[in-house]
Each structure stands twice: as structure tokens, then as C-alpha cells.
Amino acid sequence: MSADADDYFRDLYELGADRSLALDEKIEQAITIGRDRLGLAYGVLSYTAEGEYNVVGSTVETGDYAVGTVHNLDETWCRHVVKDREMLIVSDADASEYADDIAAEATGLQCYIGAPILVDGETYGTLCYSDDSPRKGEFEDQEQQFVELLTQWISYEIERHKHYQTVEAQNERLNEFAGVLAHDIRNPLTAAIGYTEYALESAPDAVATHLQTVLDSLDRIETLITNTLSLARNGADVGEREPVDIATIARDAWDIVSPPSATLTISDSRTIMADRSRLQQLFENLFRNVKEHCGEDVTVTVRGTETGFEVSNDGPELPEPIAKSVFGGSFGQNRVGLGLLIVERVVSGHGWEGDVETTPEETKFIFSDIGTATKAGKTV
């Protein structure tokens, strides 16, 4: 590879690393880098998913094939790329099998190289370079590879931007939902809990039993609201990490949840780097899951491991569909509830790995790839 070719690869790398540029600026510069590398007159990025040839990026400043122009896809060289989802190379149209192709007459282009832009597995459009005159000699392998690299890079940038916009829209909707929960639902719920507690103080035993059931249900609703607010406001965000002792955080969470018929055991505690508040959320939701689903006389064990920590209980086996839905499954009817979804978000936010192993004797949540921390005062 020539020194000049190396320069173009370096320019593309530096462009990708520049976070100060907007997506359209990056793509514009990438198209120009490719045009200069190939020594052709034009570079064009098209959007073809709706059946037309929409120019969304171009080195052409005015006239045909400038940004914003729309053309008949069936009269372009790019129609072959869209149809076959493969690179098309035409060094000299008149001296090739494409001499009578409609694109040669419609566009006047005698030299063309283009490849598909794929976003989420679907054809978004094409990236192509062309010239009115035939090319002297064939496109070299390195030049073809450079065009392929450019299409992959642009595909990734467009895909990443699309996903970012989707997440932003989802976050906006979640924030709106959080506002509704915080005001329109939580305020009357607080009033309902207060009046129920007041009525319970003077109610006869027969009525008190029913009122206590109502109060338990209201408490459960409040917990669901708290969990939903946590998801809406925090998502997978993790704040500043600090050295955190697993045993201390686990006991704090246990004191808050207070499972009435369960026992907490901690062994091999270790210190890890984590967001203290979010880690406590993880423990609280695992303990709350035990409180609500595991019955009487359950032992919960928190244990430090070489790669992280584990939280297990000797309650009933977790149903297989639910176990498979945790850490990577979709949120749906097989879920236990929002609690385990929050656990997932805490794990993914820290960049950890999570897994579930369940048998009739034990259900174990395993958290690994947590990284270097301390155990018994020693670095491990």
C-alpha cells in the first residue's frame, strides 16, 4: 500500500474519532476522502429505500446530483447495487458489458464504482464514485477495499445515529410517563394509603383483615410506581463509581426490604467499584423478589466471587421461561416484573455480565466481569 493510501486511511480514522462533527459533516468529508482517493470527479451518497434515488450526500455542489435532488432509480448505475446488494465496478462503460445500459445514456457517466449502504440489515442506499470519462486501467483491489470500508463506516454511522434518535424519543416518552406517575397517580395513592391506615386503627377485627389486604395492595402499587420511576428516570445510567463493600450494601438493602420470613447470609465479601445507589437498587429488587415470590423460611446468600458476586436463595425454582427472559430476553408476559428489569439495567449500566441458574434446590443470580477490586483488603 502506498504512502498516499495510508494517508487516506488515517484521514478516515481521524474523522471517525472526531466527536465535534455532526453526522452530515462526517459523511460529507468521508465522501470527499473517497473521491480524492480514487481520483474521480464525483462522489454521491443516496437514499433509495423508498424506490427513488434521493441524493443525501454529494461532492456535487449545484445541478444534477447535488444534495436534495431526486432521480429515477431505474436510470442510474446504482440500481444494480440496490438490486444485487453487491459492489458494481465499471471502469469503461463503452468497453464493457454495460455499453448499452440505460444508465450510460441517462447519466452520461462512463466510469462507476459503488456499493450498498446497509442499515439494520436493510438496504438504505448506495455510496458511489463516478466520472464522465472512462478510467485508465481497472480499479485496484486496494481501491475496491477502500470503497467497501467507506460503505461499512457510513452504514455504521447512520445506524448508530438512528438508534440514538430512537433512544432519545423513548427517553422523552418515559420522562412524560414518569411525570404522570409522580403526580397524577402517586398523589391520590398516597391519600388512599393514609386513609386506609387511619381506618385500620379503629376497625373491628373482621374489617381490619380486609383493610390490611387493601393496604398491602396499595403498598404493592406504590412499589411498582417506584420501580417504574426508577426505570424512566435512570434507565441504565450509572453515576460515579467508588469502592463499595458488597456486605454493607447488601445489609442496607435487606434492612429496607425486610423480608419477614427469610434469612440473609453473607460470605466472602469483597469490595468492588460501583455506583453505590444503583448497586443497592439491585440488591433491594432481588430481595423484594424473594419476599414476594419465595414463600416461608427462605435463606438468601450473598457471596463474593473471583469475578464478581452471586445472590442465591433456596426458595422455589424459577420457571424456565422467566429465567431465560432475564439478562437479554424481551420484557413481556414471562417476566416476574419490573424488579428484575431494574436489576438488568443496573448490570448493563455497569458493563457487567449477568446470568441466572435455577434448580428445585436453589436459584442463583450471577454477576461477573466486574473487574479488579479488593477482597479481605488485598487486590485480586
Sequence and secondary structure as in RCSB ss.txt:
>XXXX:A:sequence
MSADADDYFRDLYELGADRSLALDEKIEQAITIGRDRLGLAYGVLSYTAEGEYNVVGSTVETGDYAVGTVHNLDE
TWCRHVVKDREMLIVSDADASEYADDIAAEATGLQCYIGAPILVDGETYGTLCYSDDSPRKGEFEDQEQQFVELL
TQWISYEIERHKHYQTVEAQNERLNEFAGVLAHDIRNPLTAAIGYTEYALESAPDAVATHLQTVLDSLDRIETLI
TNTLSLARNGADVGEREPVDIATIARDAWDIVSPPSATLTISDSRTIMADRSRLQQLFENLFRNVKEHCGEDVTV
TVRGTETGFEVSNDGPELPEPIAKSVFGGSFGQNRVGLGLLIVERVVSGHGWEGDVETTPEETKFIFSDIGTATK
AGKTV
>XXXX:A:secstr
  HHHHHHHHHHHHHHH TTS HHHHHHHHHHHHHHHHT SEEEEEE TTSSEEEEEES  SSTTSTT EE GGG
STHHHHHHH S EEES GGGSTTTT HHHHHH   EEEEEEEEETTEEEEEEEEEESS  SS   HHHHHHHHHH
HHHHHHHHHHHHHHHHHHHHHHHHHHHHHHIIIIIHHHHHHHHHHHHHHHHH  HHHHHHHHHHHHHHHHHHHHH
HHHHHHHHHTT     EEEEHHHHHHHHHHHH  TTEEEEEES  EEEE HHHHHHHHHHHHHHHHHHS SSEEE
EEEE SSSEEEEE SS   HHHHHHTTTS SSTT   HHHHHHHHHHHHHT EEEEEE SS EEEEEE   S EE
TTEE 
